[in-house]
Amino acid sequence: MAKRTVATKSKVKYSKETYTFWYESMLLMRRFEEKAGQLYGQQKIRGFCHLYIGQEACASGAISALTKDDKWITAYRCHAHPLGLGTDPGAIMAELFGKATGTTKGKGGSMHIFDKEKNFMGGHGIVGAQIPMGLGMGFAEKYKGTKNLAICYMGDGAVRQGAFHEALNLAMLYKTPVIFVIENNGYAMGTAVKRSSNVEDLSTLGESYDMPSFAVDGMNVEAVHEAVAEAADRARRGDGPTLLEMRTYRYKGHSMSDPQKYRTKEEVEEYKQRDPMEQVLATIKENNILSEEEIEEIVKGVKQKVTDAVKFAEESPWPDGQDAFKDVYIQEDYPFVME
């Protein structure tokens, strides 16, 4: 099966609007996650918290390649995708705080951000659980006769789950319009790929099912956009799924409690030299796509959005105790919900 790794380039290939979207969306993801990390340290955000810092291109590049009617699903590192799709940052921050105004009314927290209006079908806390669901979402679009598709994200650790292989098999069998994305940041929860698998090139895992599979530079937003656009064209033609291994890197730990003893500081710094957000900014500046004033306006606007999100979360009410009994069943008078 052919492999493709797209090299970093600064040449202008897309519109001003596209480069602006990439920079602004990745900057919002970055600043939001940095603030979330600070608030976690202040114990205003509790429980689990998995930051997306370093992986922003994997989301931003895919969003620009797809349509608003396509469906999204991912694992529990799930703050950035809805931010890029346009979900209110305040609602996401409120969910991290566990407030009633959050995306899931304070019941889901960091790992369970949902936004039905943006077709973001959630972050999912069980490793690999979202993969067959992503397949089902794509099958639903095929069944209804639309030209929409589903894009299903997972980490490199999730490909060890049996559900991954079951989903790939059925996706090819039914020619389902779904794009499977492995966000390979090298370490899963804390174990290097080479220590958990004899196969280090995860893009080859689709070959057993004759699925078109490609390795993509996940630190380069243009490469991500091109790979997802090609996979989307295939899905909309009715030719079925694609597997994309986006080779990326997280600058922070697996979660906020991760001491990161499995990698060196030098390795982290090496990847920071390939920062996806800085690559886009360099292209913008080198080619005069945006003026310094326009860039500064974006920076100020993102800063204000994050500030407003924190203020909204701080001032929002906590859920009422009775809210625990709501949204459990569609049938409001379900007999097993007792007063």
Phi and psi in degrees as GROMACS dihedral restraints (atoms count N, CA, C in turn):
[ dihedral_restraints ]
;  ai    aj    ak    al  type     phi  dphi    fc
    3     4     5     6     1   -66.9    20    10
    4     5     6     7     1   144.4    20    10
    6     7     8     9     1  -116.7    20    10
    7     8     9    10     1   151.6    20    10
    9    10    11    12     1  -138.6    20    10
   10    11    12    13     1   123.5    20    10
   12    13    14    15     1  -120.9    20    10
   13    14    15    16     1   117.8    20    10
   15    16    17    18     1   -91.6    20    10
   16    17    18    19     1   127.0    20    10
   18    19    20    21     1   -77.4    20    10
   19    20    21    22     1   158.2    20    10
   21    22    23    24     1   -70.5    20    10
   22    23    24    25     1   133.2    20    10
   24    25    26    27     1  -137.8    20    10
   25    26    27    28     1   150.8    20    10
   27    28    29    30     1  -107.0    20    10
   28    29    30    31     1    -1.4    20    10
   30    31    32    33     1   -65.4    20    10
   31    32    33    34     1   140.4    20    10
   33    34    35    36     1   -75.3    20    10
   34    35    36    37     1   123.1    20    10
   36    37    38    39     1  -124.4    20    10
   37    38    39    40     1    -9.0    20    10
   39    40    41    42     1  -131.9    20    10
   40    41    42    43     1   176.4    20    10
   42    43    44    45     1   -75.3    20    10
   43    44    45    46     1   164.6    20    10
   45    46    47    48     1   -58.9    20    10
   46    47    48    49     1   -40.2    20    10
   48    49    50    51     1   -61.0    20    10
   49    50    51    52     1   -39.9    20    10
   51    52    53    54     1   -68.2    20    10
   52    53    54    55     1   -46.7    20    10
   54    55    56    57     1   -63.2    20    10
   55    56    57    58     1   -38.2    20    10
   57    58    59    60     1   -63.2    20    10
   58    59    60    61     1   -44.2    20    10
   60    61    62    63     1   -60.3    20    10
   61    62    63    64     1   -46.6    20    10
   63    64    65    66     1   -58.4    20    10
   64    65    66    67     1   -48.8    20    10
   66    67    68    69     1   -65.8    20    10
   67    68    69    70     1   -47.0    20    10
   69    70    71    72     1   -66.3    20    10
   70    71    72    73     1   -42.3    20    10
   72    73    74    75     1   -68.8    20    10
   73    74    75    76     1   -41.3    20    10
   75    76    77    78     1   -69.0    20    10
   76    77    78    79     1   -35.5    20    10
   78    79    80    81     1   -65.4    20    10
   79    80    81    82     1   -40.0    20    10
   81    82    83    84     1   -63.9    20    10
   82    83    84    85     1   -44.6    20    10
   84    85    86    87     1   -58.1    20    10
   85    86    87    88     1   -45.7    20    10
   87    88    89    90     1   -64.7    20    10
   88    89    90    91     1   -49.4    20    10
   90    91    92    93     1   -68.5    20    10
   91    92    93    94     1   -36.8    20    10
   93    94    95    96     1   -61.8    20    10
   94    95    96    97     1   -46.6    20    10
   96    97    98    99     1   -68.2    20    10
   97    98    99   100     1   -37.9    20    10
   99   100   101   102     1   -61.5    20    10
  100   101   102   103     1   -42.9    20    10
  102   103   104   105     1   -66.1    20    10
  103   104   105   106     1   -39.9    20    10
  105   106   107   108     1   -60.0    20    10
  106   107   108   109     1   -40.2    20    10
  108   109   110   111     1   -62.7    20    10
  109   110   111   112     1   -41.5    20    10
  111   112   113   114     1   -63.1    20    10
  112   113   114   115     1   -45.2    20    10
  114   115   116   117     1   -66.8    20    10
  115   116   117   118     1   -31.6    20    10
  117   118   119   120     1   -64.6    20    10
  118   119   120   121     1   -41.3    20    10
  120   121   122   123     1   -63.4    20    10
  121   122   123   124     1   -26.5    20    10
  123   124   125   126     1   -88.4    20    10
  124   125   126   127     1     1.9    20    10
  126   127   128   129     1    64.9    20    10
  127   128   129   130     1    23.8    20    10
  129   130   131   132     1   -84.9    20    10
  130   131   132   133     1   -23.9    20    10
  132   133   134   135     1  -113.7    20    10
  133   134   135   136     1   129.3    20    10
  135   136   137   138     1  -125.7    20    10
  136   137   138   139     1   178.3    20    10
  138   139   140   141     1    76.7    20    10
  139   140   141   142     1  -146.4    20    10
  141   142   143   144     1   -86.8    20    10
  142   143   144   145     1   150.4    20    10
  144   145   146   147     1  -154.3    20    10
  145   146   147   148     1   115.1    20    10
  147   148   149   150     1  -114.2    20    10
  148   149   150   151     1   116.0    20    10
  150   151   152   153     1   -91.9    20    10
  151   152   153   154     1   150.4    20    10
  153   154   155   156     1  -101.1    20    10
  154   155   156   157     1     7.4    20    10
  156   157   158   159     1   -59.1    20    10
  157   158   159   160     1   121.7    20    10
  159   160   161   162     1   107.3    20    10
  160   161   162   163     1   -24.0    20    10
  162   163   164   165     1  -103.6    20    10
  163   164   165   166     1    10.2    20    10
  165   166   167   168     1   -57.1    20    10
  166   167   168   169     1   -33.6    20    10
  168   169   170   171     1   -63.4    20    10
  169   170   171   172     1   -28.8    20    10
  171   172   173   174     1   -63.4    20    10
  172   173   174   175     1   -31.6    20    10
  174   175   176   177     1   -89.7    20    10
  175   176   177   178     1   -50.7    20    10
  177   178   179   180     1   -61.6    20    10
  178   179   180   181     1   -43.4    20    10
  180   181   182   183     1   -66.6    20    10
  181   182   183   184     1   -31.7    20    10
  183   184   185   186     1   -74.6    20    10
  184   185   186   187     1   -38.3    20    10
  186   187   188   189     1   -61.2    20    10
  187   188   189   190     1   -41.6    20    10
  189   190   191   192     1   -69.6    20    10
  190   191   192   193     1   -18.3    20    10
  192   193   194   195     1   -93.5    20    10
  193   194   195   196     1   -11.9    20    10
  195   196   197   198     1  -114.0    20    10
  196   197   198   199     1  -178.2    20    10
  198   199   200   201     1  -111.4    20    10
  199   200   201   202     1   166.7    20    10
  201   202   203   204     1   -68.1    20    10
  202   203   204   205     1   -15.2    20    10
  204   205   206   207     1   -91.4    20    10
  205   206   207   208     1    -9.1    20    10
  207   208   209   210     1   -74.0    20    10
  208   209   210   211     1   154.8    20    10
  210   211   212   213     1  -104.3    20    10
  211   212   213   214     1   145.0    20    10
  213   214   215   216     1  -124.1    20    10
  214   215   216   217     1   143.8    20    10
  216   217   218   219     1  -153.0    20    10
  217   218   219   220     1   147.0    20    10
  219   220   221   222     1  -150.6    20    10
  220   221   222   223     1  -174.4    20    10
  222   223   224   225     1   -88.7    20    10
  223   224   225   226     1  -150.4    20    10
  225   226   227   228     1   -92.1    20    10
  226   227   228   229     1     0.6    20    10
  228   229   230   231     1   -91.8    20    10
  229   230   231   232     1    75.4    20    10
  231   232   233   234     1  -124.8    20    10
  232   233   234   235     1    20.1    20    10
  234   235   236   237     1   -79.7    20    10
  235   236   237   238     1   -38.2    20    10
  237   238   239   240     1   -73.2    20    10
  238   239   240   241     1   -39.1    20    10
  240   241   242   243     1   -58.5    20    10
  241   242   243   244     1   -50.9    20    10
  243   244   245   246     1   -66.1    20    10
  244   245   246   247     1   -31.2    20    10
  246   247   248   249     1   -59.1    20    10
  247   248   249   250     1   -45.4    20    10
  249   250   251   252     1   -67.2    20    10
  250   251   252   253     1   -30.5    20    10
  252   253   254   255     1   -79.6    20    10
  253   254   255   256     1   -10.9    20    10
  255   256   257   258     1   107.7    20    10
  256   257   258   259     1     8.6    20    10
  258   259   260   261     1   -63.8    20    10
  259   260   261   262     1   143.0    20    10
  261   262   263   264     1   -59.0    20    10
  262   263   264   265     1   119.8    20    10
  264   265   266   267     1   -57.3    20    10
  265   266   267   268     1   -32.1    20    10
  267   268   269   270     1   -63.1    20    10
  268   269   270   271     1   -40.5    20    10
  270   271   272   273     1   -67.4    20    10
  271   272   273   274     1   -36.1    20    10
  273   274   275   276     1   -68.9    20    10
  274   275   276   277     1   -45.2    20    10
  276   277   278   279     1   -63.4    20    10
  277   278   279   280     1   -40.0    20    10
  279   280   281   282     1   -62.2    20    10
  280   281   282   283     1   -35.7    20    10
  282   283   284   285     1   -66.3    20    10
  283   284   285   286     1   -38.7    20    10
  285   286   287   288     1   -63.3    20    10
  286   287   288   289     1   -33.4    20    10
  288   289   290   291     1   -77.4    20    10
  289   290   291   292     1   -14.2    20    10
  291   292   293   294     1    80.1    20    10
  292   293   294   295     1    26.4    20    10
  294   295   296   297     1   -90.1    20    10
  295   296   297   298     1   158.4    20    10
  297   298   299   300     1   -66.3    20    10
  298   299   300   301     1   -20.0    20    10
  300   301   302   303     1   -89.4    20    10
  301   302   303   304     1     6.1    20    10
  303   304   305   306     1   -71.5    20    10
  304   305   306   307     1   170.8    20    10
  306   307   308   309     1   -61.3    20    10
  307   308   309   310     1   -28.5    20    10
  309   310   311   312     1  -122.8    20    10
  310   311   312   313     1    34.0    20    10
  312   313   314   315     1    60.6    20    10
  313   314   315   316     1    28.4    20    10
  315   316   317   318     1    80.9    20    10
  316   317   318   319     1     5.5    20    10
  318   319   320   321     1   -94.0    20    10
  319   320   321   322     1   -16.4    20    10
  321   322   323   324     1  -103.4    20    10
  322   323   324   325     1   -41.4    20    10
  324   325   326   327     1    75.0    20    10
  325   326   327   328     1  -163.3    20    10
  327   328   329   330     1   -54.2    20    10
  328   329   330   331     1   -37.4    20    10
  330   331   332   333     1   -87.7    20    10
  331   332   333   334     1    -3.1    20    10
  333   334   335   336     1  -135.5    20    10
  334   335   336   337     1    60.4    20    10
  336   337   338   339     1   -84.0    20    10
  337   338   339   340     1   130.6    20    10
  339   340   341   342     1  -131.7    20    10
  340   341   342   343     1   149.7    20    10
  342   343   344   345     1  -153.1    20    10
  343   344   345   346     1    93.6    20    10
  345   346   347   348     1   -60.8    20    10
  346   347   348   349     1   -37.4    20    10
  348   349   350   351     1   -63.7    20    10
  349   350   351   352     1   -28.8    20    10
  351   352   353   354     1   -97.4    20    10
  352   353   354   355     1     9.1    20    10
  354   355   356   357     1    60.1    20    10
  355   356   357   358     1    28.9    20    10
  357   358   359   360     1   -97.3    20    10
  358   359   360   361     1   105.9    20    10
  360   361   362   363     1   -89.5    20    10
  361   362   363   364     1    22.0    20    10
  363   364   365   366     1   104.6    20    10
  364   365   366   367     1   159.4    20    10
  366   367   368   369     1   -91.8    20    10
  367   368   369   370     1   148.1    20    10
  369   370   371   372     1  -132.7    20    10
  370   371   372   373     1   130.0    20    10
  372   373   374   375     1   -81.2    20    10
  373   374   375   376     1   -20.8    20    10
  375   376   377   378     1   -85.3    20    10
  376   377   378   379     1   123.3    20    10
  378   379   380   381     1   -57.9    20    10
  379   380   381   382     1   120.0    20    10
  381   382   383   384     1    84.4    20    10
  382   383   384   385     1    -7.0    20    10
  384   385   386   387     1   -63.8    20    10
  385   386   387   388     1   -29.6    20    10
  387   388   389   390     1   -75.8    20    10
  388   389   390   391     1   -13.4    20    10
  390   391   392   393     1   -68.7    20    10
  391   392   393   394     1   -53.0    20    10
  393   394   395   396     1   -64.9    20    10
  394   395   396   397     1   -28.4    20    10
  396   397   398   399     1   -67.1    20    10
  397   398   399   400     1   -39.3    20    10
  399   400   401   402     1   -61.6    20    10
  400   401   402   403     1   -40.6    20    10
  402   403   404   405     1   -59.8    20    10
  403   404   405   406     1   -45.7    20    10
  405   406   407   408     1   -62.8    20    10
  406   407   408   409     1   -37.2    20    10
  408   409   410   411     1   -64.0    20    10
  409   410   411   412     1   -41.0    20    10
  411   412   413   414     1   -67.2    20    10
  412   413   414   415     1   -40.2    20    10
  414   415   416   417     1   -63.1    20    10
  415   416   417   418     1   -36.6    20    10
  417   418   419   420     1   -61.4    20    10
  418   419   420   421     1   -40.1    20    10
  420   421   422   423     1   -66.9    20    10
  421   422   423   424     1   -39.0    20    10
  423   424   425   426     1   -65.3    20    10
  424   425   426   427     1   -42.4    20    10
  426   427   428   429     1   -63.1    20    10
  427   428   429   430     1   -38.7    20    10
  429   430   431   432     1   -81.5    20    10
  430   431   432   433     1    -8.8    20    10
  432   433   434   435     1    78.5    20    10
  433   434   435   436     1    22.7    20    10
  435   436   437   438     1   -85.2    20    10
  436   437   438   439     1   176.0    20    10
  438   439   440   441     1  -104.1    20    10
  439   440   441   442     1    13.8    20    10
  441   442   443   444     1   -81.7    20    10
  442   443   444   445     1   165.3    20    10
  444   445   446   447     1  -137.9    20    10
  445   446   447   448     1   172.6    20    10
  447   448   449   450     1  -117.2    20    10
  448   449   450   451     1   141.4    20    10
  450   451   452   453     1  -117.4    20    10
  451   452   453   454     1   127.2    20    10
  453   454   455   456     1  -121.7    20    10
  454   455   456   457     1   114.7    20    10
  456   457   458   459     1   -95.1    20    10
  457   458   459   460     1   150.7    20    10
  459   460   461   462     1  -155.9    20    10
  460   461   462   463     1   160.8    20    10
  462   463   464   465     1   -87.8    20    10
  463   464   465   466     1   170.5    20    10
  465   466   467   468     1   -66.1    20    10
  466   467   468   469     1   -25.8    20    10
  468   469   470   471     1   -70.9    20    10
  469   470   471   472     1   -26.9    20    10
  471   472   473   474     1   -70.9    20    10
  472   473   474   475     1   -19.9    20    10
  474   475   476   477     1   -72.2    20    10
  475   476   477   478     1    -5.1    20    10
  477   478   479   480     1   -84.8    20    10
  478   479   480   481     1    -7.1    20    10
  480   481   482   483     1   -80.8    20    10
  481   482   483   484     1   142.0    20    10
  483   484   485   486     1   -62.2    20    10
  484   485   486   487     1   -31.0    20    10
  486   487   488   489     1   -60.3    20    10
  487   488   489   490     1   -30.0    20    10
  489   490   491   492     1   -61.0    20    10
  490   491   492   493     1   -48.9    20    10
  492   493   494   495     1   -70.9    20    10
  493   494   495   496     1   -37.2    20    10
  495   496   497   498     1   -62.7    20    10
  496   497   498   499     1   -41.9    20    10
  498   499   500   501     1   -67.4    20    10
  499   500   501   502     1   -42.1    20    10
  501   502   503   504     1   -63.3    20    10
  502   503   504   505     1   -39.8    20    10
  504   505   506   507     1   -61.9    20    10
  505   506   507   508     1   -49.7    20    10
  507   508   509   510     1   -68.0    20    10
  508   509   510   511     1   -35.6    20    10
  510   511   512   513     1   -60.2    20    10
  511   512   513   514     1   -41.8    20    10
  513   514   515   516     1   -74.4    20    10
  514   515   516   517     1   -37.1    20    10
  516   517   518   519     1   -60.7    20    10
  517   518   519   520     1   -41.6    20    10
  519   520   521   522     1   -98.8    20    10
  520   521   522   523     1     4.4    20    10
  522   523   524   525     1    49.8    20    10
  523   524   525   526     1    52.3    20    10
  525   526   527   528     1   -76.8    20    10
  526   527   528   529     1   137.0    20    10
  528   529   530   531     1   -78.4    20    10
  529   530   531   532     1    80.6    20    10
  531   532   533   534     1  -139.4    20    10
  532   533   534   535     1   141.6    20    10
  534   535   536   537     1  -110.8    20    10
  535   536   537   538     1   117.4    20    10
  537   538   539   540     1   -91.3    20    10
  538   539   540   541     1   124.8    20    10
  540   541   542   543     1  -118.7    20    10
  541   542   543   544     1   117.4    20    10
  543   544   545   546     1   -93.4    20    10
  544   545   546   547     1   112.6    20    10
  546   547   548   549     1   -85.5    20    10
  547   548   549   550     1    90.0    20    10
  549   550   551   552     1   -87.2    20    10
  550   551   552   553     1    95.9    20    10
  552   553   554   555     1   -94.4    20    10
  553   554   555   556     1    11.6    20    10
  555   556   557   558     1    93.4    20    10
  556   557   558   559     1   -21.3    20    10
  558   559   560   561     1  -132.7    20    10
  559   560   561   562     1     3.4    20    10
  561   562   563   564     1    47.4    20    10
  562   563   564   565     1  -124.0    20    10
  564   565   566   567     1   -83.9    20    10
  565   566   567   568     1   -19.3    20    10
  567   568   569   570     1   163.4    20    10
  568   569   570   571     1     9.9    20    10
  570   571   572   573     1  -120.4    20    10
  571   572   573   574     1   124.9    20    10
  573   574   575   576     1   -59.9    20    10
  574   575   576   577     1   146.5    20    10
  576   577   578   579     1   -54.1    20    10
  577   578   579   580     1   -42.9    20    10
  579   580   581   582     1   -66.6    20    10
  580   581   582   583     1   -16.2    20    10
  582   583   584   585     1   -93.3    20    10
  583   584   585   586     1    -6.7    20    10
  585   586   587   588     1  -120.0    20    10
  586   587   588   589     1    -6.4    20    10
  588   589   590   591     1  -151.8    20    10
  589   590   591   592     1   143.2    20    10
  591   592   593   594     1   -72.6    20    10
  592   593   594   595     1   -22.0    20    10
  594   595   596   597     1  -102.6    20    10
  595   596   597   598     1   109.8    20    10
  597   598   599   600     1   -90.0    20    10
  598   599   600   601     1   -24.7    20    10
  600   601   602   603     1   -85.5    20    10
  601   602   603   604     1    92.4    20    10
  603   604   605   606     1   -68.8    20    10
  604   605   606   607     1   -18.1    20    10
  606   607   608   609     1   -66.4    20    10
  607   608   609   610     1   -20.0    20    10
  609   610   611   612     1   -74.7    20    10
  610   611   612   613     1   -11.7    20    10
  612   613   614   615     1   -66.3    20    10
  613   614   615   616     1   -18.1    20    10
  615   616   617   618     1   -81.2    20    10
  616   617   618   619     1   -13.9    20    10
  618   619   620   621     1   -65.1    20    10
  619   620   621   622     1   -31.2    20    10
  621   622   623   624     1   -61.0    20    10
  622   623   624   625     1   -21.3    20    10
  624   625   626   627     1  -114.0    20    10
  625   626   627   628     1    14.2    20    10
  627   628   629   630     1    56.9    20    10
  628   629   630   631     1    31.8    20    10
  630   631   632   633     1   -90.3    20    10
  631   632   633   634     1   129.9    20    10
  633   634   635   636     1   -55.5    20    10
  634   635   636   637     1   125.6    20    10
  636   637   638   639     1  -137.9    20    10
  637   638   639   640     1   134.4    20    10
  639   640   641   642     1  -140.4    20    10
  640   641   642   643     1   146.6    20    10
  642   643   644   645     1   -91.8    20    10
  643   644   645   646     1   137.3    20    10
  645   646   647   648     1  -130.3    20    10
  646   647   648   649     1   141.7    20    10
  648   649   650   651     1   -71.9    20    10
  649   650   651   652     1    96.6    20    10
  651   652   653   654     1   -74.5    20    10
  652   653   654   655     1    -2.4    20    10
  654   655   656   657     1   -94.6    20    10
  655   656   657   658     1     0.3    20    10
  657   658   659   660     1  -122.1    20    10
  658   659   660   661     1   114.1    20    10
  660   661   662   663     1   -66.5    20    10
  661   662   663   664     1   -32.1    20    10
  663   664   665   666     1   -65.8    20    10
  664   665   666   667     1   -41.8    20    10
  666   667   668   669     1   -63.1    20    10
  667   668   669   670     1   -40.9    20    10
  669   670   671   672     1   -63.1    20    10
  670   671   672   673     1   -47.9    20    10
  672   673   674   675     1   -56.1    20    10
  673   674   675   676     1   -47.5    20    10
  675   676   677   678     1   -64.9    20    10
  676   677   678   679     1   -42.4    20    10
  678   679   680   681     1   -66.6    20    10
  679   680   681   682     1   -42.6    20    10
  681   682   683   684     1   -69.0    20    10
  682   683   684   685     1   -39.2    20    10
  684   685   686   687     1   -60.9    20    10
  685   686   687   688     1   -41.5    20    10
  687   688   689   690     1   -65.9    20    10
  688   689   690   691     1   -43.3    20    10
  690   691   692   693     1   -64.7    20    10
  691   692   693   694     1   -37.4    20    10
  693   694   695   696     1   -65.3    20    10
  694   695   696   697     1   -41.4    20    10
  696   697   698   699     1   -59.5    20    10
  697   698   699   700     1   -42.8    20    10
  699   700   701   702     1   -61.5    20    10
  700   701   702   703     1   -45.5    20    10
  702   703   704   705     1   -64.1    20    10
  703   704   705   706     1   -43.0    20    10
  705   706   707   708     1   -70.5    20    10
  706   707   708   709     1   -24.3    20    10
  708   709   710   711     1   -74.0    20    10
  709   710   711   712     1   -13.9    20    10
  711   712   713   714     1    93.0    20    10
  712   713   714   715     1    13.5    20    10
  714   715   716   717     1   -90.2    20    10
  715   716   717   718     1    -2.2    20    10
  717   718   719   720     1   100.0    20    10
  718   719   720   721     1  -162.7    20    10
  720   721   722   723     1   -83.1    20    10
  721   722   723   724     1   169.0    20    10
  723   724   725   726     1  -139.2    20    10
  724   725   726   727     1   145.3    20    10
  726   727   728   729     1  -109.0    20    10
  727   728   729   730     1   125.1    20    10
  729   730   731   732     1  -118.5    20    10
  730   731   732   733     1   122.6    20    10
  732   733   734   735     1   -97.6    20    10
  733   734   735   736     1   104.1    20    10
  735   736   737   738     1   -89.2    20    10
  736   737   738   739     1   111.3    20    10
  738   739   740   741     1   -84.9    20    10
  739   740   741   742     1   105.9    20    10
  741   742   743   744     1  -130.4    20    10
  742   743   744   745     1  -165.7    20    10
  744   745   746   747     1  -159.8    20    10
  745   746   747   748     1   136.1    20    10
  747   748   749   750     1  -100.2    20    10
  748   749   750   751     1   130.4    20    10
  750   751   752   753     1   -76.5    20    10
  751   752   753   754     1   -26.3    20    10
  753   754   755   756     1   -99.0    20    10
  754   755   756   757     1   178.8    20    10
  756   757   758   759     1   -72.6    20    10
  757   758   759   760     1   175.2    20    10
  759   760   761   762     1   -55.7    20    10
  760   761   762   763     1   -44.0    20    10
  762   763   764   765     1  -139.4    20    10
  763   764   765   766     1  -179.9    20    10
  765   766   767   768     1   -66.5    20    10
  766   767   768   769     1   -16.5    20    10
  768   769   770   771     1   -95.8    20    10
  769   770   771   772     1     7.5    20    10
  771   772   773   774     1   -86.1    20    10
  772   773   774   775     1   119.3    20    10
  774   775   776   777     1   -76.9    20    10
  775   776   777   778     1   -10.6    20    10
  777   778   779   780     1    59.0    20    10
  778   779   780   781     1    40.1    20    10
  780   781   782   783     1   -79.2    20    10
  781   782   783   784     1    -5.0    20    10
  783   784   785   786     1   -88.4    20    10
  784   785   786   787     1    -0.1    20    10
  786   787   788   789     1  -144.6    20    10
  787   788   789   790     1   160.9    20    10
  789   790   791   792     1   -94.2    20    10
  790   791   792   793     1   156.3    20    10
  792   793   794   795     1   -63.6    20    10
  793   794   795   796     1   -32.2    20    10
  795   796   797   798     1   -64.7    20    10
  796   797   798   799     1   -38.6    20    10
  798   799   800   801     1   -64.9    20    10
  799   800   801   802     1   -44.0    20    10
  801   802   803   804     1   -60.5    20    10
  802   803   804   805     1   -45.1    20    10
  804   805   806   807     1   -63.9    20    10
  805   806   807   808     1   -35.4    20    10
  807   808   809   810     1   -61.5    20    10
  808   809   810   811     1   -42.8    20    10
  810   811   812   813     1   -70.1    20    10
  811   812   813   814     1   -30.9    20    10
  813   814   815   816     1   -65.2    20    10
  814   815   816   817     1   -21.3    20    10
  816   817   818   819     1   -70.7    20    10
  817   818   819   820     1   -13.5    20    10
  819   820   821   822     1  -110.4    20    10
  820   821   822   823     1    23.7    20    10
  822   823   824   825     1   -49.4    20    10
  823   824   825   826     1   124.4    20    10
  825   826   827   828     1   -62.1    20    10
  826   827   828   829     1   -36.7    20    10
  828   829   830   831     1   -69.6    20    10
  829   830   831   832     1   -40.3    20    10
  831   832   833   834     1   -69.7    20    10
  832   833   834   835     1   -31.5    20    10
  834   835   836   837     1   -62.7    20    10
  835   836   837   838     1   -45.3    20    10
  837   838   839   840     1   -65.5    20    10
  838   839   840   841     1   -43.7    20    10
  840   841   842   843     1   -61.2    20    10
  841   842   843   844     1   -39.3    20    10
  843   844   845   846     1   -63.4    20    10
  844   845   846   847     1   -41.8    20    10
  846   847   848   849     1   -63.0    20    10
  847   848   849   850     1   -42.3    20    10
  849   850   851   852     1   -61.5    20    10
  850   851   852   853     1   -44.8    20    10
  852   853   854   855     1   -72.7    20    10
  853   854   855   856     1   -43.5    20    10
  855   856   857   858     1   -61.8    20    10
  856   857   858   859     1   -30.5    20    10
  858   859   860   861     1  -109.0    20    10
  859   860   861   862     1    10.4    20    10
  861   862   863   864     1    52.7    20    10
  862   863   864   865     1    40.9    20    10
  864   865   866   867     1   -72.1    20    10
  865   866   867   868     1   -37.4    20    10
  867   868   869   870     1  -129.4    20    10
  868   869   870   871     1   147.2    20    10
  870   871   872   873     1   -78.8    20    10
  871   872   873   874     1   166.0    20    10
  873   874   875   876     1   -60.5    20    10
  874   875   876   877     1   -35.8    20    10
  876   877   878   879     1   -65.8    20    10
  877   878   879   880     1   -40.5    20    10
  879   880   881   882     1   -66.8    20    10
  880   881   882   883     1   -39.4    20    10
  882   883   884   885     1   -64.0    20    10
  883   884   885   886     1   -42.4    20    10
  885   886   887   888     1   -64.1    20    10
  886   887   888   889     1   -36.4    20    10
  888   889   890   891     1   -64.3    20    10
  889   890   891   892     1   -39.5    20    10
  891   892   893   894     1   -64.3    20    10
  892   893   894   895     1   -45.2    20    10
  894   895   896   897     1   -60.0    20    10
  895   896   897   898     1   -45.8    20    10
  897   898   899   900     1   -64.5    20    10
  898   899   900   901     1   -41.9    20    10
  900   901   902   903     1   -62.7    20    10
  901   902   903   904     1   -42.1    20    10
  903   904   905   906     1   -65.7    20    10
  904   905   906   907     1   -42.9    20    10
  906   907   908   909     1   -58.9    20    10
  907   908   909   910     1   -41.5    20    10
  909   910   911   912     1   -67.5    20    10
  910   911   912   913     1   -39.5    20    10
  912   913   914   915     1   -59.7    20    10
  913   914   915   916     1   -43.1    20    10
  915   916   917   918     1   -67.9    20    10
  916   917   918   919     1   -42.3    20    10
  918   919   920   921     1   -59.8    20    10
  919   920   921   922     1   -45.9    20    10
  921   922   923   924     1   -63.9    20    10
  922   923   924   925     1   -36.7    20    10
  924   925   926   927     1   -64.4    20    10
  925   926   927   928     1   -42.7    20    10
  927   928   929   930     1   -65.4    20    10
  928   929   930   931     1   -43.0    20    10
  930   931   932   933     1   -61.0    20    10
  931   932   933   934     1   -43.5    20    10
  933   934   935   936     1   -61.4    20    10
  934   935   936   937     1   -43.7    20    10
  936   937   938   939     1   -66.4    20    10
  937   938   939   940     1   -42.9    20    10
  939   940   941   942     1   -60.1    20    10
  940   941   942   943     1   -41.3    20    10
  942   943   944   945     1   -88.1    20    10
  943   944   945   946     1    -7.6    20    10
  945   946   947   948     1   -75.6    20    10
  946   947   948   949     1   152.2    20    10
  948   949   950   951     1   -78.3    20    10
  949   950   951   952     1   156.5    20    10
  951   952   953   954     1   -76.6    20    10
  952   953   954   955     1   153.9    20    10
  954   955   956   957     1   -62.7    20    10
  955   956   957   958     1   149.5    20    10
  957   958   959   960     1   -78.2    20    10
  958   959   960   961     1   151.4    20    10
  960   961   962   963     1   -56.7    20    10
  961   962   963   964     1   -34.2    20    10
  963   964   965   966     1   -71.0    20    10
  964   965   966   967     1   -15.4    20    10
  966   967   968   969     1   -64.5    20    10
  967   968   969   970     1   -19.4    20    10
  969   970   971   972     1   -63.6    20    10
  970   971   972   973     1   -22.9    20    10
  972   973   974   975     1   -95.0    20    10
  973   974   975   976     1    -1.5    20    10
  975   976   977   978     1   -96.6    20    10
  976   977   978   979     1   154.4    20    10
  978   979   980   981     1    64.2    20    10
  979   980   981   982     1    18.7    20    10
  981   982   983   984     1   -84.1    20    10
  982   983   984   985     1   -44.1    20    10
  984   985   986   987     1  -127.3    20    10
  985   986   987   988     1   149.4    20    10
  987   988   989   990     1   -64.8    20    10
  988   989   990   991     1   -41.2    20    10
  990   991   992   993     1   -71.6    20    10
  991   992   993   994     1   113.1    20    10
  993   994   995   996     1   -64.3    20    10
  994   995   996   997     1   -33.7    20    10
  996   997   998   999     1  -100.5    20    10
  997   998   999  1000     1    32.5    20    10
  999  1000  1001  1002     1   -56.1    20    10
 1000  1001  1002  1003     1   128.4    20    10
 1002  1003  1004  1005     1   -66.0    20    10
 1003  1004  1005  1006     1   -16.5    20    10
 1005  1006  1007  1008     1   -91.1    20    10
 1006  1007  1008  1009     1     1.2    20    10
 1008  1009  1010  1011     1   -94.1    20    10
 1009  1010  1011  1012     1   107.2    20    10
 1011  1012  1013  1014     1   -96.7    20    10
 1012  1013  1014  1015     1   150.7    20    10
